[in-house]
Amino acid sequence: MRHNAIVIRFVLLMALMASPAGAHSSKGPHGGRFVDAKPYHAELVTKGDIVEIFISDADEKPMNAAGFRGVAIFQVSGKVERIELRLSESGALAGKAGEALPEAVKGAVQLTGPDGKTTIARFE
């Protein structure tokens, strides 16, 4: 495993354990869980084995995810699953899990913006 992959996995797993006091979670416009991922907001929608992340700006206005990259790391059936996210036709980042995901799956999504800066959205 490459050094960068180990560092990314470690950072995301640490993010799962941390719970910032200012984080909020609510329903997003697509019916998913909507959380703060400064300077963005991220909405997680799961449908079977499909994961979608809809991105909004700081004012919660929807953004097209063109130029973004993402990696979702979720706890599924007692195992950690890493899902690469790519731009979908809906303008969201999307990927496919190895099995159907529960609506309330727990984990984190690392988002890398067009400017190369990385942020983490936590879904607890």
Phi, psi and omega per residue, in radians:
M1 nan 2.356 3.141
R2 -1.181 2.662 -3.139
H3 -0.997 -0.775 -3.134
N4 -1.054 -0.699 3.141
A5 -1.136 -0.664 3.125
I6 -1.159 -0.762 3.135
V7 -1.100 -0.796 3.128
I8 -1.054 -0.803 -3.139
R9 -1.068 -0.752 3.140
F10 -1.093 -0.821 -3.130
V11 -1.055 -0.773 -3.129
L12 -1.174 -0.675 3.103
L13 -1.160 -0.664 3.072
M14 -1.131 -0.655 3.121
A15 -1.109 -0.576 3.110
L16 -1.117 -0.586 -3.090
M17 -1.444 -0.436 -3.126
A18 -1.450 2.543 3.111
S19 -2.396 1.637 -3.100
P20 -1.138 2.485 -3.082
A21 -1.138 -0.510 -3.066
G22 -1.511 -0.037 -3.081
A23 -1.202 2.519 3.059
H24 -2.256 2.681 3.110
S25 -2.407 2.314 3.119
S26 -2.647 -3.092 3.084
K27 -1.442 2.380 3.114
G28 -1.645 3.100 -3.103
P29 -1.143 -0.303 3.111
H30 -1.767 0.169 3.108
G31 1.490 0.065 -3.128
G32 -1.649 -3.102 3.101
R33 -1.407 2.252 -3.003
F34 -1.996 2.098 -3.100
V35 -2.304 2.822 3.079
D36 -1.356 2.348 3.072
A37 -2.465 1.138 -2.992
K38 -0.728 2.258 0.163
P39 -1.605 0.247 -3.098
Y40 -1.978 -3.134 2.921
H41 -2.190 2.580 -3.120
A42 -2.253 2.393 3.078
E43 -2.018 2.162 3.135
L44 -1.716 2.130 3.067
V45 -2.151 2.216 3.075
T46 -2.041 2.384 3.092
K47 -2.398 1.747 -3.068
G48 1.125 -2.100 3.136
D49 -1.723 0.149 3.139
I50 -1.682 2.330 3.098
V51 -1.995 2.302 3.043
E52 -2.236 2.402 3.050
I53 -2.102 1.996 3.085
F54 -1.676 2.288 -3.066
I55 -1.860 2.409 3.056
S56 -2.184 2.756 3.113
D57 -1.396 -3.054 -3.106
A58 -1.073 -0.443 3.108
D59 -1.610 0.183 3.121
E60 1.165 0.464 3.041
K61 -1.574 2.290 -3.111
P62 -0.985 2.480 3.100
M63 -2.172 2.606 2.965
N64 -1.355 2.403 -3.075
A65 -1.462 0.202 3.096
A66 -0.992 2.289 -3.127
G67 1.593 -0.201 3.091
F68 -1.571 2.694 2.969
R69 -2.237 2.729 3.124
G70 -2.671 2.727 3.037
V71 -2.392 2.187 3.068
A72 -1.765 2.355 3.045
I73 -2.191 1.968 -3.069
F74 -2.116 2.695 3.017
Q75 -1.606 1.956 -3.085
V76 -2.266 2.134 3.116
S77 0.893 0.723 3.096
G78 1.371 0.080 -3.141
K79 -2.161 2.742 3.055
V80 -1.556 2.221 3.115
E81 -2.050 2.256 3.138
R82 -1.836 2.180 -3.071
I83 -2.178 2.076 3.073
E84 -1.263 2.372 -3.130
L85 -1.996 2.331 -3.127
R86 -2.285 2.797 3.123
L87 -1.049 2.299 3.116
S88 -1.903 3.014 3.125
E89 -1.081 -0.446 -3.123
S90 -1.351 -0.111 -3.093
G91 1.536 0.077 3.106
A92 -1.755 2.984 2.928
L93 -1.563 2.377 -3.083
A94 -2.457 2.700 3.088
G95 -2.756 3.033 -3.087
K96 -2.137 2.215 3.098
A97 -1.446 2.926 3.120
G98 -1.321 -0.265 3.124
E99 -2.708 2.957 3.128
A100 -1.065 2.420 -3.122
L101 -1.815 2.500 3.040
P102 -1.224 2.693 3.134
E103 -1.035 -0.608 -3.092
A104 -1.765 0.656 3.138
V105 -1.021 2.516 -3.138
K106 -1.838 2.482 3.105
G107 2.843 -2.757 -3.110
A108 -2.471 2.701 3.073
V109 -2.179 2.166 3.051
Q110 -1.605 2.143 3.121
L111 -1.946 2.310 3.039
T112 -2.012 2.057 -3.089
G113 -1.373 2.989 3.121
P114 -0.987 -0.452 3.129
D115 -1.452 -0.009 3.127
G116 1.520 -0.079 3.129
K117 -1.415 2.513 -3.067
T118 -1.942 2.489 3.054
T119 -2.430 2.893 -3.110
I120 -2.191 2.339 3.018
A121 -1.884 2.166 -3.117
R122 -1.787 2.305 3.112
F123 -2.103 1.833 -3.048
E124 -1.877 nan nan
